[in-house]
Structure formats: structure tokens, C-alpha cells
Amino acid sequence: MKTFEVQFRYRDRNEESIQSAVKVEASNLPGAIGKAAREFVKSLDRKQRFDMNKNGLEITAKPIATTTEAPEKTSAEAAAN
């Protein structure tokens, strides 16, 4: 799994720019954007969702790190050590 940082930006009704960043773990970039978008939209109230839909949503995503598990030794390697 890879870790991605997805940033969201939109303008509200007072013409102020609202920004939010979400860190998610996913196997690829489209999956990360989908997960982060669901989390972000769930956190908004009704008026904020309306403002976001009316003025548009800007999404920026970038990979942060890759989570890798340590390779396990095979039984032959373990017996040799």
C-alpha cells in the first residue's frame, strides 16, 4: 500500500478559499483520490457542499511513501542461519 496526500480547495460564499488535506493509504492514485474525496465530502455540512459544487473543487494529489512489509525468510534460509 502507498500513502498519498490529497489536498482539496474551493471558494465559499464569502469568496474565501477553503483548504483541506487528507492522508490516505491506497494501492494506486485514483483509489486514493476516491477515498479522500469521500472522507472530505462527508466532513462538510449542507452549505459547504453547495458552495463546493457551485464554485468547483480543486484536487491535488501526491504520493508520500510506500508501505512495504519486511520479506519473510523461507524455511531453507531459516534452517541455514
Beta strands, then each sheet from edge to edge (+ up, - down):
strand 1: 2-11
strand 2: 17-26
strand 3: 58-66
sheet 1: 2+ 1- 3+
end
